[in-house]
Amino acid sequence: MKQLWIICFLVFSGLACTPNEEELLKVGLEKMDAQDWAEAVIQFDQVLEKNPSQPAALNAKGVALFQQGKIKEAIPLFDRAILADSSNYKPWFNRGNANMELNNHKAALADFNLAVALDPSQLDIFFNRGTTLLTMEAYEDAQLDFQAVVQAEPNHAEAHFRLAKANLGMNDPIHGMESLTNTVNLDPKNGEAYYLLGVTRMSALGQKNEGCADLRMALSLGYEKAETWIKDFCDAK
């Protein structure tokens, strides 16, 4: 009888030492913080063995797969996370990112629309939705999203740059130049911004000297498209 009690004690001790869902999820998220994506997936799989519909684990595993470049494998995880908890913006946002990577722009836009409806305080959603709209040449809607970002974060250089592209797409060179100027002030190494600034100065406003200076700056930063403009318009006698 004494031996039996010892065996039972060992069995129950082993069970007590088995990590629960929350502990496994925490370890997985710590692995994510360390960018150990493969190990994170292992931890989330252990959570999902216990609870196949655990929404946080489904979403986090999808993100870990996404970070490994396994985009198509990530999407079904986000699908399952949405089915498990459709009120959380994160899997909608993450699935939008995955669809954007796969150039499924309409699907990405639909996901971002739902994500922003669930949590309009998340600026990343506006930025990524604006990027999708810019790719789709829906310049006016893209402009609104990037304006929302720069109003909340005035030092967001990339948002100013993409806002400039939206403005230029709407044939608004004045606001386009304003956004490009903001861009290069915040990010002096953005060669493409200098290029667009130079081209816009010259083509829209006839500011040759200023435009050539911007184009030369773009070329000095490695933006090679500027070289043709410089040869044709700045170096011409």
N, C-alpha and C positions, 0 to 999 in steps of 0.2 A: 504493500500500500504506500509506503514511504517513497519507493521508487516511482510509482505512478504519479504521485503529487509533484515530484521533481520534473517528470516529463511534461506534465500539464503546465507547470510554471514556465518551462522553457518555451513551450508552444505559444503561450499567451504573451510572454516577453517578446518573442519574435514578431507577433502581430502588432504589439504596441510600438515596436520600432519601425514598422512599415510607414513610410511617409504618406500623409494624406494628400488630397487634391491641392489644398492651399499651399502646402509645403513644396510640392513638386512644381506648382505653377511659379512660386517665388524663385525657386532655383532656376527654372527656365528663363524667367525674366532677367535674372542676374547674368545668365549666360548671354542673353541678348545685349545687355549693357556692355559686356566684354567683347561683343561681336563674335562670339563663338556660336555661329548659327547652327552648325551641325549638332553640337551638343544640346543646344536649346531645343531643337526638334525632338531629340531623344526624350528630354524631360516632358515636353508637351504630349508626346505619344503616350507616356506613362499616365498622364492625367486623363487622356482620352480613353485609355483602356478602362479606367474606373468610371468615367462619365463621358460617353461619346458626344454628348451635346453641350459640353462645357464651353460657353461662348468665348470667354477670354482666351482659353487654350487654343481653340480653333482659329481665332483671329491672330494670335501671336505666332502660331505655327505657320500660318499663311505668310506673315511678315518675314519670318526666318527663311522660308523657302524663297520668297521674293528677293531677299538680300543675297541669296546664293545664285540668283539669275534663273531660278526655276519658276518663271512667271505663270506658265500654263498650269503647273501643279498647284500654285498658290490660289488660283481663282476658286476651285471647288471648296477650299477651306473657308474662304470669305463667304461663299454661298451658304455654307452650313452655319457659319457664325451668324449670318443675317437671319436665317431660319430660326436659330436658337434665341436670338434677341434682336429684333428689328428696330428697337428704339435707340440703339447705340450707334452713333455716327461713324465710329472707327472702321468697322468692316466695310461699310459703304464707301468711305473715303479710300481705304486700302484697295478695294476692288476697282475703284475708279483709277487709281494709280496703275494698277496692273493692266487694265484695259488701255490706258494711255500709252503704256510701254509697248503694247501689242498693236498700236495704231487703230484701236477700236474706238474712234473718237466719239461717236454717238452714244455708245454704251458708257464710256467714261463720263460724258456730260450728264447722262441720266443719273449715274451714281453720285456725282458731285452735287447735283441738284438736291438729291435726297439727304446727303450728308449735311449740306448747309442749312436745310430746313430743320434738321434735328439739332444742330448746334451752330448758330450763326456767329458765334464768338471765335471760331477757329479760322484764323487768317490763312492758314495753309490751304484750306479748302478753296477760298477765293482765288488764291494765287494759282493753284493747279487747275481750277476750272477756267480761269482766265487764260492760262497757257493752252488749254484744249480749245477754247473758243478762238484764240489767235491762230492756231493751226488750221481751224476750220474756216478761217477768214471771216468770222463773225466779229468784226472789229468793234462795233459799238458796244456789244455785250462784254467783250473782253476789256474794253476801256473802263467800264463800270466796276468790274472786279478788281483791276489793278489800282483804280482810284481808291477803292475801299482799303486796299492794303497800304498804300502810301499815306493815306490819311491817318491810319492807326500806327504805322511805322515809317516815319518820314525818312529814315536812314536806310531803307530797304533798297539798295542799289539796283538789284535785278528787277524788282517790281517797277521802278522808274524806267528801266530800259525796255521792259515789255510794254509798259504804258506808252512809251514813245513809238514803238512799232504799231500799236493799235491806233494811235493818233495819225501816224503817217499812212496807215492803211485806209483811214477815213479821209485822206487828202487834207489833213490839217497840219501843215508844216510848222506853223507858229507854236502850237502846243507840243508838236513833236520835238522841235528844237529845245523847247523849255525842259521837257522830260529828259532829252539827251544830255543837256547841260547839267541837270541834276545828277544824271548817271555818272558822267566823267568826274564831277566834283566828288562824288562818293566812292567811285572806283576808277582811279586814274589809269588803270591797266587794261581797261576794256577797249581793245582796238576796234572792234566792230562798232561801238558807240561813236568813237571819233570818226570812223568812216561814214556812218550815216549822217552824222552832224555835218561833215564836210560836203557830202553830196547834196544834202538838203540846203545848206547855205548857198551853194553854187547854183543849183537847178531851180530852187524856189525863190531865192532872194537876190541872186546875182552877186553874192558876196565872194568874189573870186579869191582875194588875198586871205581872208579868214578861212574860207573853205579849203584852200590849198594847205594852210597851216594845219588844219585838222586832219587832212588826208595824209600829210607827212608824219604826223604823230601816230596815226593808225598804222602806217607802214613800219614805223620804228618799233611798234609794239607787236609786229609780226603778222598784221592783217594784210595779206598779200593782194587782195582785190583792190586795195587802194592804189597799187602801182600803176594800173592801166589809166585811172583817172588822172594821176599825177603826170604821166607821160603825155596824155592827150590834151590836158587843159592847163596844167601848171608849168610844164617844161616847154610847152609850145612857144615858138617865137612869133 
